């Protein structure tokens, strides 16, 4: 039974289980977000000659 392998991480207090789940996905989520922002800003620079952050708002 594969669920036996993961029972120790989620057994016990619910706060510890919640923290474990958040930390497990935190690094991947930050990496994906940084990659999406980099791609988006690169496209803006390539297409319009400036990034979204460097655009002048009138």
N, CA, C and O atoms as CSV, one atom per row, in Angstrom:
chain,resi,resn,atom,element,x,y,z
A,1,UNK,N,N,0.842,-1.177,0.000
A,1,UNK,CA,C,0.000,0.000,0.000
A,1,UNK,C,C,0.890,1.243,0.000
A,1,UNK,O,O,1.656,1.463,0.938
A,2,UNK,N,N,0.786,2.043,-1.042
A,2,UNK,CA,C,1.639,3.216,-1.169
A,2,UNK,C,C,1.281,4.318,-0.180
A,2,UNK,O,O,2.141,5.129,0.166
A,3,UNK,N,N,0.062,4.367,0.272
A,3,UNK,CA,C,-0.311,5.420,1.213
A,3,UNK,C,C,0.441,5.285,2.532
A,3,UNK,O,O,0.609,6.274,3.245
A,4,UNK,N,N,0.890,4.098,2.864
A,4,UNK,CA,C,1.651,3.896,4.095
A,4,UNK,C,C,2.956,4.692,4.057
A,4,UNK,O,O,3.421,5.157,5.098
A,5,UNK,N,N,3.546,4.854,2.889
A,5,UNK,CA,C,4.807,5.579,2.777
A,5,UNK,C,C,4.661,7.047,3.145
A,5,UNK,O,O,5.616,7.661,3.620
A,6,UNK,N,N,3.482,7.620,2.933
A,6,UNK,CA,C,3.277,9.043,3.150
A,6,UNK,C,C,2.499,9.357,4.424
A,6,UNK,O,O,2.238,10.526,4.709
A,7,UNK,N,N,2.130,8.353,5.184
A,7,UNK,CA,C,1.303,8.587,6.368
A,7,UNK,C,C,2.034,9.400,7.424
A,7,UNK,O,O,1.397,10.188,8.123
A,8,UNK,N,N,3.328,9.244,7.569
A,8,UNK,CA,C,4.069,9.964,8.589
A,8,UNK,C,C,4.074,11.461,8.373
A,8,UNK,O,O,4.124,12.225,9.337
A,9,UNK,N,N,4.024,11.888,7.145
A,9,UNK,CA,C,4.064,13.318,6.850
A,9,UNK,C,C,2.742,13.999,7.158
A,9,UNK,O,O,2.724,15.173,7.529
A,10,UNK,N,N,1.649,13.292,7.012
A,10,UNK,CA,C,0.338,13.900,7.174
A,10,UNK,C,C,-0.386,13.448,8.434
A,10,UNK,O,O,-1.494,13.908,8.710
A,11,UNK,N,N,0.215,12.572,9.185
A,11,UNK,CA,C,-0.408,12.127,10.431
A,11,UNK,C,C,-0.060,13.115,11.537
A,11,UNK,O,O,0.964,13.793,11.457
A,12,UNK,N,N,-0.865,13.202,12.529
A,12,UNK,CA,C,-0.592,14.091,13.649
A,12,UNK,C,C,-1.370,15.382,13.520
A,12,UNK,O,O,-2.559,15.383,13.201
A,13,UNK,N,N,-0.671,16.495,13.777
A,13,UNK,CA,C,-1.375,17.776,13.777
A,13,UNK,C,C,-1.600,18.275,12.353
A,13,UNK,O,O,-0.800,18.018,11.454
A,14,UNK,N,N,-2.685,18.981,12.173
A,14,UNK,CA,C,-3.034,19.465,10.838
A,14,UNK,C,C,-2.139,20.631,10.416
A,14,UNK,O,O,-1.892,20.807,9.223
A,15,UNK,N,N,-1.648,21.431,11.367
A,15,UNK,CA,C,-0.786,22.564,11.034
A,15,UNK,C,C,0.540,22.084,10.435
A,15,UNK,O,O,1.039,22.682,9.481
A,16,UNK,N,N,1.107,21.018,10.982
A,16,UNK,CA,C,2.343,20.460,10.440
A,16,UNK,C,C,2.147,19.915,9.039
A,16,UNK,O,O,3.014,20.075,8.180
A,17,UNK,N,N,1.025,19.279,8.808
A,17,UNK,CA,C,0.721,18.759,7.474
A,17,UNK,C,C,0.549,19.894,6.474
A,17,UNK,O,O,1.010,19.801,5.337
A,18,UNK,N,N,-0.114,20.965,6.900
A,18,UNK,CA,C,-0.315,22.115,6.025
A,18,UNK,C,C,1.020,22.760,5.667
A,18,UNK,O,O,1.260,23.093,4.506
A,19,UNK,N,N,1.889,22.938,6.661
A,19,UNK,CA,C,3.200,23.533,6.404
A,19,UNK,C,C,4.012,22.673,5.450
A,19,UNK,O,O,4.706,23.205,4.584
A,20,UNK,N,N,3.938,21.364,5.591
A,20,UNK,CA,C,4.682,20.469,4.704
A,20,UNK,C,C,4.191,20.596,3.266
A,20,UNK,O,O,4.996,20.647,2.336
A,21,UNK,N,N,2.884,20.645,3.081
A,21,UNK,CA,C,2.340,20.756,1.726
A,21,UNK,C,C,2.710,22.091,1.088
A,21,UNK,O,O,3.023,22.140,-0.101
A,22,UNK,N,N,2.678,23.175,1.865
A,22,UNK,CA,C,3.032,24.487,1.331
A,22,UNK,C,C,4.503,24.516,0.942
A,22,UNK,O,O,4.848,24.997,-0.138
A,23,UNK,N,N,5.374,24.007,1.808
A,23,UNK,CA,C,6.806,24.018,1.501
A,23,UNK,C,C,7.140,23.134,0.318
A,23,UNK,O,O,8.071,23.435,-0.430
A,24,UNK,N,N,6.413,22.062,0.131
A,24,UNK,CA,C,6.692,21.149,-0.974
A,24,UNK,C,C,6.447,21.825,-2.313
A,24,UNK,O,O,7.194,21.582,-3.261
A,25,UNK,N,N,5.447,22.647,-2.420
A,25,UNK,CA,C,5.131,23.303,-3.676
A,25,UNK,C,C,5.679,24.711,-3.821
A,25,UNK,O,O,5.606,25.294,-4.903
A,26,UNK,N,N,6.225,25.265,-2.751
A,26,UNK,CA,C,6.676,26.654,-2.752
A,26,UNK,C,C,7.821,26.888,-3.731
A,26,UNK,O,O,7.786,27.837,-4.514
A,27,UNK,N,N,8.835,26.028,-3.690
A,27,UNK,CA,C,10.012,26.215,-4.548
A,27,UNK,C,C,9.645,26.077,-6.019
A,27,UNK,O,O,10.081,26.881,-6.842
A,28,UNK,N,N,8.865,25.089,-6.353
A,28,UNK,CA,C,8.443,24.898,-7.736
A,28,UNK,C,C,7.583,26.068,-8.201
A,28,UNK,O,O,7.748,26.556,-9.318
A,29,UNK,N,N,6.674,26.514,-7.353
A,29,UNK,CA,C,5.803,27.636,-7.707
A,29,UNK,C,C,6.580,28.921,-7.955
A,29,UNK,O,O,6.280,29.653,-8.899
A,30,UNK,N,N,7.573,29.202,-7.122
A,30,UNK,CA,C,8.401,30.399,-7.320
A,30,UNK,C,C,9.206,30.293,-8.607
A,30,UNK,O,O,9.356,31.278,-9.330
A,31,UNK,N,N,9.718,29.115,-8.894
A,31,UNK,CA,C,10.477,28.917,-10.128
A,31,UNK,C,C,9.621,29.103,-11.365
A,31,UNK,O,O,10.046,29.740,-12.328
A,32,UNK,N,N,8.425,28.552,-11.343
A,32,UNK,CA,C,7.510,28.690,-12.482
A,32,UNK,C,C,7.105,30.153,-12.659
A,32,UNK,O,O,7.062,30.651,-13.784
A,33,UNK,N,N,6.810,30.837,-11.568
A,33,UNK,CA,C,6.421,32.247,-11.652
A,33,UNK,C,C,7.559,33.095,-12.215
A,33,UNK,O,O,7.321,33.966,-13.052
A,34,UNK,N,N,8.786,32.853,-11.770
A,34,UNK,CA,C,9.935,33.602,-12.281
A,34,UNK,C,C,10.142,33.337,-13.768
A,34,UNK,O,O,10.468,34.253,-14.523
A,35,UNK,N,N,9.955,32.098,-14.188
A,35,UNK,CA,C,10.113,31.761,-15.609
A,35,UNK,C,C,9.053,32.449,-16.457
A,35,UNK,O,O,9.359,32.957,-17.535
A,36,UNK,N,N,7.814,32.470,-15.988
A,36,UNK,CA,C,6.733,33.122,-16.733
A,36,UNK,C,C,6.995,34.621,-16.847
A,36,UNK,O,O,6.803,35.203,-17.915
A,37,UNK,N,N,7.430,35.247,-15.764
A,37,UNK,CA,C,7.719,36.682,-15.794
A,37,UNK,C,C,8.875,36.971,-16.748
A,37,UNK,O,O,8.821,37.939,-17.507
A,38,UNK,N,N,9.920,36.143,-16.718
A,38,UNK,CA,C,11.066,36.343,-17.609
A,38,UNK,C,C,10.655,36.213,-19.074
A,38,UNK,O,O,11.083,37.010,-19.909
A,39,UNK,N,N,9.841,35.229,-19.387
A,39,UNK,CA,C,9.374,35.048,-20.767
A,39,UNK,C,C,8.509,36.232,-21.196
A,39,UNK,O,O,8.648,36.740,-22.309
A,40,UNK,N,N,7.631,36.660,-20.320
A,40,UNK,CA,C,6.738,37.776,-20.617
A,40,UNK,C,C,7.515,39.065,-20.873
A,40,UNK,O,O,7.240,39.780,-21.836
A,41,UNK,N,N,8.483,39.358,-20.007
A,41,UNK,CA,C,9.274,40.576,-20.154
A,41,UNK,C,C,10.183,40.509,-21.373
A,41,UNK,O,O,10.399,41.524,-22.035
A,42,UNK,N,N,10.717,39.336,-21.681
A,42,UNK,CA,C,11.542,39.176,-22.886
A,42,UNK,C,C,10.714,39.428,-24.138
A,42,UNK,O,O,11.183,40.077,-25.073
A,43,UNK,N,N,9.508,38.929,-24.161
A,43,UNK,CA,C,8.621,39.148,-25.304
A,43,UNK,C,C,8.297,40.634,-25.464
A,43,UNK,O,O,8.314,41.159,-26.577
A,44,UNK,N,N,8.005,41.304,-24.362
A,44,UNK,CA,C,7.702,42.738,-24.423
A,44,UNK,C,C,8.899,43.516,-24.962
A,44,UNK,O,O,8.733,44.427,-25.772
A,45,UNK,N,N,10.098,43.163,-24.519
A,45,UNK,CA,C,11.299,43.853,-24.980
A,45,UNK,C,C,11.537,43.584,-26.459
A,45,UNK,O,O,11.907,44.490,-27.206
A,46,UNK,N,N,11.327,42.352,-26.880
A,46,UNK,CA,C,11.536,41.984,-28.280
A,46,UNK,C,C,10.514,42.664,-29.186
A,46,UNK,O,O,10.867,43.151,-30.261
A,47,UNK,N,N,9.269,42.701,-28.769
A,47,UNK,CA,C,8.204,43.234,-29.623
A,47,UNK,C,C,8.118,44.758,-29.594
A,47,UNK,O,O,7.934,45.386,-30.636
A,48,UNK,N,N,8.251,45.365,-28.396
A,48,UNK,CA,C,8.024,46.799,-28.253
A,48,UNK,C,C,9.284,47.607,-27.952
A,48,UNK,O,O,9.232,48.837,-27.963
A,49,UNK,N,N,10.401,46.960,-27.688
A,49,UNK,CA,C,11.650,47.670,-27.427
A,49,UNK,C,C,11.845,48.100,-25.990
A,49,UNK,O,O,12.842,48.751,-25.677
A,50,UNK,N,N,10.935,47.759,-25.119
A,50,UNK,CA,C,11.078,48.052,-23.691
A,50,UNK,C,C,10.289,47.022,-22.903
A,50,UNK,O,O,9.394,46.363,-23.433
A,51,UNK,N,N,10.630,46.896,-21.645
A,51,UNK,CA,C,9.897,45.961,-20.793
A,51,UNK,C,C,8.682,46.666,-20.209
A,51,UNK,O,O,8.533,47.882,-20.323
A,52,UNK,N,N,7.833,45.890,-19.591
A,52,UNK,CA,C,6.655,46.458,-18.930
A,52,UNK,C,C,7.086,47.395,-17.812
A,52,UNK,O,O,6.431,48.406,-17.559
A,53,UNK,N,N,8.187,47.064,-17.140
A,53,UNK,CA,C,8.660,47.871,-16.018
A,53,UNK,C,C,9.267,49.185,-16.496
A,53,UNK,O,O,9.260,50.170,-15.757
A,54,UNK,N,N,9.796,49.217,-17.728
A,54,UNK,CA,C,10.423,50.427,-18.239
A,54,UNK,C,C,9.487,51.303,-19.049
A,54,UNK,O,O,9.893,52.358,-19.535
A,55,UNK,N,N,8.263,50.890,-19.197
A,55,UNK,CA,C,7.300,51.644,-19.997
A,55,UNK,C,C,6.880,52.914,-19.265
A,55,UNK,O,O,6.626,52.903,-18.061
A,56,UNK,N,N,6.814,54.012,-20.025
A,56,UNK,CA,C,6.357,55.265,-19.430
A,56,UNK,C,C,4.840,55.326,-19.508
A,56,UNK,O,O,4.257,55.106,-20.570
A,57,UNK,N,N,4.215,55.620,-18.403
A,57,UNK,CA,C,2.759,55.728,-18.364
A,57,UNK,C,C,2.368,57.195,-18.496
A,57,UNK,O,O,2.807,58.029,-17.703
A,58,UNK,N,N,1.556,57.510,-19.482
A,58,UNK,CA,C,1.121,58.896,-19.687
A,58,UNK,C,C,-0.331,59.018,-19.330
A,58,UNK,O,O,-0.902,60.104,-19.430
